Amino acid sequence: MQILQQPISREALRALAQNTFGDMVKCVADVREGLLALDADLHADLERMLLEAGSAQENLWGFNLWVEEAGEDFIEYDSLINIRSWQGNPSRDVEDPEIRKAIKAIVDKFILA
């Protein structure tokens, strides 16, 4: 598990995927602070790490990166930590297009093509 400080290559992302699921890396983004945590078995573990680092719960969103995919199939906005009706998100998917856009910007910043 790590909070990225520097961008990584797609090849490095593929190597991380081999540690867990083989073709996918679980991630959590702090959309306010622009942070990206990745490489865990559970989104909740990454969420906890970011909370301990000072992130606020309402800014944390879980998703998956499919390392062999490109375009819209690269990011899957799905995680149990996203279920929060109190924030207008009653499903596992990130439903707000603005939050999706913020997540994509963070991924683009940290994962090099």
N, CA, C and O atoms as a DFTB+ gen file, in Angstrom:
452 C
 N C O
     1  1       0.854      -1.175       0.000
     2  2       0.000       0.000       0.000
     3  2       0.892       1.228       0.000
     4  3       1.920       1.281       0.675
     5  1       0.470       2.205      -0.772
     6  2       1.245       3.434      -0.824
     7  2       0.397       4.611      -1.281
     8  3      -0.582       4.457      -2.010
     9  1       0.802       5.782      -0.831
    10  2       0.257       7.032      -1.341
    11  2       1.331       7.567      -2.279
    12  3       2.458       7.840      -1.866
    13  1       0.963       7.712      -3.544
    14  2       1.962       8.138      -4.517
    15  2       2.425       9.564      -4.253
    16  3       1.630      10.461      -3.972
    17  1       3.718       9.740      -4.350
    18  2       4.334      11.063      -4.243
    19  2       4.797      11.549      -5.610
    20  3       4.901      12.751      -5.856
    21  1       5.074      10.594      -6.493
    22  2       5.559      10.873      -7.834
    23  2       4.757      10.033      -8.827
    24  3       4.224       8.986      -8.460
    25  1       4.668      10.477     -10.064
    26  2       3.984       9.667     -11.085
    27  2       4.713       8.336     -11.310
    28  3       5.922       8.221     -11.108
    29  1       3.931       7.337     -11.734
    30  2       4.510       6.037     -12.083
    31  2       4.083       5.681     -13.512
    32  3       3.092       6.201     -14.025
    33  1       4.835       4.803     -14.127
    34  2       4.537       4.369     -15.489
    35  2       3.458       3.292     -15.488
    36  3       3.172       2.684     -14.457
    37  1       2.876       3.070     -16.637
    38  2       1.916       1.971     -16.770
    39  2       2.606       0.639     -16.483
    40  3       1.990      -0.275     -15.935
    41  1       3.869       0.528     -16.846
    42  2       4.615      -0.707     -16.573
    43  2       4.741      -0.937     -15.064
    44  3       4.580      -2.063     -14.593
    45  1       5.024       0.114     -14.317
    46  2       5.091      -0.002     -12.857
    47  2       3.719      -0.367     -12.288
    48  3       3.631      -1.133     -11.328
    49  1       2.655       0.175     -12.871
    50  2       1.295      -0.171     -12.440
    51  2       1.016      -1.648     -12.700
    52  3       0.423      -2.324     -11.859
    53  1       1.440      -2.153     -13.860
    54  2       1.279      -3.584     -14.174
    55  2       2.004      -4.448     -13.144
    56  3       1.487      -5.483     -12.723
    57  1       3.197      -4.024     -12.742
    58  2       3.956      -4.769     -11.740
    59  2       3.223      -4.794     -10.402
    60  3       3.212      -5.818      -9.719
    61  1       2.607      -3.664     -10.023
    62  2       1.826      -3.628      -8.785
    63  2       0.632      -4.581      -8.870
    64  3       0.289      -5.248      -7.893
    65  1       0.012      -4.637     -10.033
    66  2      -1.146      -5.523     -10.199
    67  2      -0.764      -6.976      -9.958
    68  3      -1.577      -7.756      -9.463
    69  1       0.448      -7.341     -10.296
    70  2       0.893      -8.723     -10.091
    71  2       0.960      -9.089      -8.608
    72  3       0.914     -10.269      -8.258
    73  1       1.068      -8.081      -7.734
    74  2       1.098      -8.330      -6.285
    75  2      -0.259      -8.765      -5.738
    76  3      -0.336      -9.392      -4.681
    77  1      -1.329      -8.429      -6.460
    78  2      -2.660      -8.700      -5.920
    79  2      -3.546      -9.431      -6.915
    80  3      -3.644     -10.658      -6.868
    81  1      -4.188      -8.705      -7.809
    82  2      -5.222      -9.281      -8.657
    83  2      -4.758      -9.667     -10.056
    84  3      -5.506     -10.309     -10.793
    85  1      -3.554      -9.294     -10.433
    86  2      -3.014      -9.663     -11.727
    87  2      -3.306      -8.679     -12.836
    88  3      -2.408      -8.323     -13.599
    89  1      -4.553      -8.229     -12.941
    90  2      -4.917      -7.331     -14.034
    91  2      -5.577      -6.039     -13.558
    92  3      -6.026      -5.229     -14.368
    93  1      -5.634      -5.854     -12.246
    94  2      -6.344      -4.704     -11.689
    95  2      -5.653      -4.244     -10.414
    96  3      -5.118      -5.049      -9.651
    97  1      -5.676      -2.916     -10.196
    98  2      -5.131      -2.329      -8.976
    99  2      -6.244      -1.522      -8.313
   100  3      -6.881      -0.689      -8.957
   101  1      -6.476      -1.773      -7.023
   102  2      -7.460      -0.995      -6.273
   103  2      -6.830       0.324      -5.847
   104  3      -5.659       0.386      -5.471
   105  1      -7.642       1.376      -5.916
   106  2      -7.156       2.729      -5.614
   107  2      -8.200       3.506      -4.827
   108  3      -9.393       3.209      -4.880
   109  1      -7.729       4.502      -4.099
   110  2      -8.602       5.483      -3.458
   111  2      -7.978       6.855      -3.708
   112  3      -6.781       7.052      -3.503
   113  1      -8.800       7.790      -4.148
   114  2      -8.348       9.156      -4.394
   115  2      -8.965      10.097      -3.369
   116  3     -10.125       9.950      -2.982
   117  1      -8.173      11.054      -2.945
   118  2      -8.668      12.182      -2.164
   119  2      -8.868      13.299      -3.186
   120  3      -7.901      13.910      -3.642
   121  1     -10.124      13.562      -3.544
   122  2     -10.407      14.497      -4.626
   123  2     -10.187      15.955      -4.225
   124  3     -10.102      16.826      -5.091
   125  1     -10.095      16.225      -2.955
   126  2      -9.815      17.597      -2.514
   127  2      -8.315      17.875      -2.499
   128  3      -7.863      18.929      -2.947
   129  1      -7.552      16.919      -1.980
   130  2      -6.107      17.108      -1.835
   131  2      -5.315      16.624      -3.052
   132  3      -4.119      16.895      -3.160
   133  1      -5.976      15.910      -3.966
   134  2      -5.292      15.418      -5.157
   135  2      -4.355      14.259      -4.890
   136  3      -3.329      14.120      -5.557
   137  1      -4.702      13.418      -3.912
   138  2      -3.857      12.282      -3.533
   139  2      -4.367      10.994      -4.158
   140  3      -5.560      10.846      -4.424
   141  1      -3.441      10.059      -4.390
   142  2      -3.801       8.744      -4.915
   143  2      -3.100       7.666      -4.102
   144  3      -1.871       7.594      -4.060
   145  1      -3.910       6.828      -3.454
   146  2      -3.390       5.670      -2.729
   147  2      -3.734       4.433      -3.543
   148  3      -4.815       4.344      -4.127
   149  1      -2.806       3.474      -3.578
   150  2      -3.062       2.265      -4.361
   151  2      -2.314       1.070      -3.822
   152  3      -1.464       1.180      -2.938
   153  1      -2.657      -0.081      -4.383
   154  2      -1.969      -1.345      -4.122
   155  2      -2.355      -1.970      -2.785
   156  3      -1.532      -2.085      -1.877
   157  1      -3.616      -2.370      -2.679
   158  2      -4.100      -3.079      -1.492
   159  2      -5.145      -4.100      -1.916
   160  3      -5.673      -4.034      -3.026
   161  1      -5.439      -5.032      -1.038
   162  2      -6.495      -6.006      -1.304
   163  2      -7.882      -5.390      -1.178
   164  3      -8.823      -5.826      -1.839
   165  1      -8.005      -4.373      -0.327
   166  2      -9.299      -3.738      -0.072
   167  2      -9.200      -2.218      -0.207
   168  3      -8.218      -1.608       0.217
   169  1     -10.225      -1.621      -0.798
   170  2     -10.293      -0.167      -0.846
   171  2     -10.296       0.409       0.568
   172  3      -9.735       1.477       0.811
   173  1     -10.932      -0.304       1.498
   174  2     -11.039       0.181       2.878
   175  2      -9.669       0.354       3.529
   176  3      -9.488       1.248       4.356
   177  1      -8.701      -0.491       3.165
   178  2      -7.351      -0.340       3.717
   179  2      -6.700       0.950       3.216
   180  3      -6.030       1.651       3.974
   181  1      -6.903       1.251       1.945
   182  2      -6.368       2.497       1.377
   183  2      -7.073       3.708       1.967
   184  3      -6.449       4.732       2.242
   185  1      -8.386       3.577       2.157
   186  2      -9.170       4.640       2.781
   187  2      -8.623       4.931       4.182
   188  3      -8.419       6.090       4.542
   189  1      -8.388       3.886       4.964
   190  2      -7.859       4.045       6.319
   191  2      -6.502       4.740       6.296
   192  3      -6.239       5.618       7.119
   193  1      -5.641       4.353       5.360
   194  2      -4.317       4.962       5.258
   195  2      -4.428       6.467       4.977
   196  3      -3.716       7.271       5.578
   197  1      -5.324       6.836       4.062
   198  2      -5.505       8.254       3.755
   199  2      -6.131       9.011       4.924
   200  3      -5.759      10.155       5.184
   201  1      -7.069       8.394       5.627
   202  2      -7.652       9.039       6.809
   203  2      -6.575       9.287       7.865
   204  3      -6.542      10.351       8.483
   205  1      -5.702       8.311       8.069
   206  2      -4.616       8.463       9.040
   207  2      -3.623       9.538       8.609
   208  3      -2.933      10.121       9.445
   209  1      -3.552       9.800       7.296
   210  2      -2.657      10.835       6.770
   211  2      -3.317      12.219       6.779
   212  3      -2.692      13.208       6.393
   213  1      -4.589      12.289       7.223
   214  2      -5.242      13.581       7.371
   215  2      -6.352      13.882       6.379
   216  3      -6.934      14.966       6.426
   217  1      -6.663      12.953       5.482
   218  2      -7.758      13.169       4.536
   219  2      -9.101      13.122       5.250
   220  3      -9.237      12.501       6.304
   221  1     -10.091      13.785       4.662
   222  2     -11.459      13.763       5.192
   223  2     -12.264      12.714       4.429
   224  3     -12.149      12.599       3.209
   225  1     -13.067      11.961       5.148
   226  2     -13.856      10.862       4.574
   227  2     -14.660      11.283       3.350
   228  3     -14.698      10.552       2.360
   229  1     -15.299      12.444       3.399
   230  2     -16.178      12.842       2.298
   231  2     -15.428      13.110       0.999
   232  3     -16.047      13.239      -0.057
   233  1     -14.099      13.195       1.066
   234  2     -13.291      13.434      -0.130
   235  2     -12.668      12.169      -0.710
   236  3     -11.978      12.230      -1.728
   237  1     -12.905      11.029      -0.075
   238  2     -12.263       9.779      -0.496
   239  2     -13.211       8.922      -1.319
   240  3     -14.343       8.658      -0.915
   241  1     -12.728       8.493      -2.484
   242  2     -13.522       7.694      -3.413
   243  2     -12.696       6.532      -3.934
   244  3     -11.543       6.704      -4.329
   245  1     -13.294       5.344      -3.932
   246  2     -12.600       4.148      -4.376
   247  2     -12.903       3.805      -5.820
   248  3     -13.988       4.085      -6.330
   249  1     -11.928       3.197      -6.467
   250  2     -12.065       2.787      -7.867
   251  2     -10.981       1.766      -8.190
   252  3     -10.092       1.508      -7.378
   253  1     -11.065       1.198      -9.371
   254  2     -10.098       0.208      -9.833
   255  2      -9.467       0.682     -11.127
   256  3     -10.112       1.339     -11.943
   257  1      -8.199       0.342     -11.306
   258  2      -7.512       0.586     -12.561
   259  2      -7.232      -0.769     -13.213
   260  3      -6.571      -1.624     -12.625
   261  1      -7.731      -0.952     -14.407
   262  2      -7.526      -2.182     -15.175
   263  2      -6.308      -1.959     -16.061
   264  3      -6.373      -1.230     -17.051
   265  1      -5.203      -2.589     -15.700
   266  2      -3.895      -2.240     -16.250
   267  2      -3.741      -2.502     -17.749
   268  3      -2.906      -1.867     -18.393
   269  1      -4.507      -3.399     -18.304
   270  2      -4.386      -3.692     -19.735
   271  2      -5.412      -2.942     -20.582
   272  3      -5.452      -3.108     -21.801
   273  1      -6.231      -2.126     -19.947
   274  2      -7.268      -1.387     -20.663
   275  2      -6.819       0.039     -20.940
   276  3      -5.837       0.520     -20.375
   277  1      -7.552       0.701     -21.814
   278  2      -7.270       2.097     -22.151
   279  2      -8.585       2.861     -22.234
   280  3      -9.665       2.269     -22.216
   281  1      -8.479       4.171     -22.325
   282  2      -9.672       4.996     -22.464
   283  2     -10.608       4.839     -21.272
   284  3     -10.168       4.756     -20.125
   285  1     -11.903       4.801     -21.563
   286  2     -12.916       4.741     -20.505
   287  2     -12.896       3.420     -19.732
   288  3     -13.402       3.355     -18.612
   289  1     -12.318       2.370     -20.314
   290  2     -12.264       1.070     -19.639
   291  2     -11.123       0.973     -18.629
   292  3     -11.064       0.012     -17.862
   293  1     -10.221       1.948     -18.616
   294  2      -9.082       1.923     -17.701
   295  2      -9.523       2.118     -16.251
   296  3      -9.027       1.436     -15.354
   297  1     -10.464       3.056     -16.017
   298  2     -10.932       3.349     -14.658
   299  2     -12.327       2.776     -14.467
   300  3     -13.231       3.038     -15.261
   301  1     -12.496       1.996     -13.412
   302  2     -13.809       1.468     -13.020
   303  2     -14.164       2.121     -11.682
   304  3     -13.514       1.858     -10.670
   305  1     -15.181       2.960     -11.677
   306  2     -15.555       3.760     -10.509
   307  2     -16.444       2.956      -9.560
   308  3     -17.591       3.332      -9.318
   309  1     -15.928       1.867      -9.029
   310  2     -16.724       0.934      -8.246
   311  2     -15.995       0.552      -6.967
   312  3     -14.858       0.081      -7.008
   313  1     -16.655       0.758      -5.830
   314  2     -16.097       0.352      -4.543
   315  2     -17.174       0.421      -3.470
   316  3     -18.062       1.273      -3.513
   317  1     -17.082      -0.481      -2.518
   318  2     -18.008      -0.445      -1.387
   319  2     -17.886       0.841      -0.578
   320  3     -18.867       1.297       0.009
   321  1     -16.688       1.433      -0.538
   322  2     -16.535       2.654       0.262
   323  2     -17.291       3.828      -0.339
   324  3     -17.451       4.858       0.316
   325  1     -17.760       3.689      -1.585
   326  2     -18.498       4.772      -2.236
   327  2     -19.968       4.820      -1.844
   328  3     -20.653       5.790      -2.165
   329  1     -20.461       3.810      -1.167
   330  2     -21.872       3.796      -0.762
   331  2     -22.042       4.774       0.391
   332  3     -21.617       4.509       1.515
   333  1     -22.662       5.898       0.097
   334  2     -22.911       6.911       1.125
   335  2     -24.074       7.787       0.709
   336  3     -23.908       8.812       0.048
   337  1     -25.240       7.358       1.111
   338  2     -26.448       8.104       0.763
   339  2     -26.423       9.508       1.345
   340  3     -26.996      10.423       0.753
   341  1     -25.782       9.703       2.479
   342  2     -25.682      11.022       3.102
   343  2     -24.943      12.016       2.213
   344  3     -25.023      13.226       2.424
   345  1     -24.222      11.501       1.216
   346  2     -23.489      12.363       0.301
   347  2     -24.077      12.275      -1.112
   348  3     -23.461      12.722      -2.080
   349  1     -25.272      11.695      -1.214
   350  2     -25.944      11.600      -2.501
   351  2     -25.412      10.512      -3.406
   352  3     -25.614      10.565      -4.620
   353  1     -24.730       9.519      -2.836
   354  2     -24.176       8.417      -3.633
   355  2     -24.612       7.086      -3.015
   356  3     -23.880       6.509      -2.210
   357  1     -25.801       6.595      -3.388
   358  2     -26.338       5.398      -2.751
   359  2     -25.815       4.075      -3.312
   360  3     -26.240       3.012      -2.861
   361  1     -24.907       4.120      -4.283
   362  2     -24.426       2.878      -4.891
   363  2     -22.907       2.770      -4.782
   364  3     -22.234       3.689      -4.316
   365  1     -22.388       1.634      -5.220
   366  2     -20.947       1.405      -5.238
   367  2     -20.247       2.277      -6.284
   368  3     -19.067       2.595      -6.144
   369  1     -20.973       2.654      -7.317
   370  2     -20.406       3.490      -8.377
   371  2     -20.312       4.941      -7.933
   372  3     -21.136       5.414      -7.150
   373  1     -19.304       5.645      -8.439
   374  2     -19.234       7.091      -8.244
   375  2     -20.213       7.681      -9.248
   376  3     -19.967       7.632     -10.453
   377  1     -21.310       8.234      -8.771
   378  2     -22.376       8.707      -9.650
   379  2     -22.208      10.152     -10.111
   380  3     -22.695      10.515     -11.182
   381  1     -21.532      10.979      -9.325
   382  2     -21.387      12.397      -9.650
   383  2     -20.330      12.578     -10.746
   384  3     -19.172      12.212     -10.548
   385  1     -20.718      13.138     -11.898
   386  2     -19.751      13.317     -12.993
   387  2     -18.572      14.219     -12.619
   388  3     -17.473      14.046     -13.145
   389  1     -18.790      15.175     -11.718
   390  2     -17.691      16.061     -11.307
   391  2     -16.661      15.305     -10.466
   392  3     -15.459      15.545     -10.582
   393  1     -17.136      14.399      -9.625
   394  2     -16.202      13.588      -8.830
   395  2     -15.449      12.642      -9.752
   396  3     -14.244      12.454      -9.587
   397  1     -16.137      12.044     -10.720
   398  2     -15.458      11.191     -11.708
   399  2     -14.371      11.978     -12.441
   400  3     -13.271      11.471     -12.659
   401  1     -14.683      13.213     -12.816
   402  2     -13.718      14.048     -13.524
   403  2     -12.500      14.325     -12.631
   404  3     -11.363      14.308     -13.104
   405  1     -12.744      14.577     -11.345
   406  2     -11.647      14.824     -10.406
   407  2     -10.775      13.577     -10.244
   408  3      -9.549      13.675     -10.206
   409  1     -11.406      12.410     -10.150
   410  2     -10.649      11.153     -10.046
   411  2      -9.794      10.958     -11.288
   412  3      -8.613      10.628     -11.184
   413  1     -10.383      11.158     -12.461
   414  2      -9.646      10.970     -13.707
   415  2      -8.450      11.917     -13.773
   416  3      -7.377      11.519     -14.227
   417  1      -8.617      13.155     -13.332
   418  2      -7.509      14.118     -13.339
   419  2      -6.376      13.651     -12.420
   420  3      -5.203      13.803     -12.761
   421  1      -6.712      13.093     -11.280
   422  2      -5.712      12.574     -10.349
   423  2      -4.994      11.382     -10.962
   424  3      -3.770      11.284     -10.875
   425  1      -5.743      10.475     -11.580
   426  2      -5.130       9.314     -12.245
   427  2      -4.197       9.798     -13.359
   428  3      -3.072       9.314     -13.480
   429  1      -4.659      10.742     -14.163
   430  2      -3.829      11.260     -15.260
   431  2      -2.547      11.916     -14.741
   432  3      -1.509      11.881     -15.400
   433  1      -2.637      12.507     -13.561
   434  2      -1.460      13.158     -12.956
   435  2      -0.429      12.119     -12.492
   436  3       0.775      12.333     -12.630
   437  1      -0.905      11.002     -11.944
   438  2      -0.010      10.037     -11.325
   439  2       0.328       8.804     -12.162
   440  3       1.352       8.166     -11.917
   441  1      -0.495       8.458     -13.133
   442  2      -0.230       7.274     -13.953
   443  2       0.124       7.741     -15.358
   444  3      -0.728       8.255     -16.083
   445  1       1.360       7.565     -15.728
   446  2       1.836       8.028     -17.016
   447  2       1.417       7.047     -18.112
   448  3       1.447       5.832     -17.918
   449  1       1.034       7.586     -19.246
   450  2       0.574       6.755     -20.365
   451  2       1.695       5.908     -20.926
   452  3       1.482       5.150     -21.872
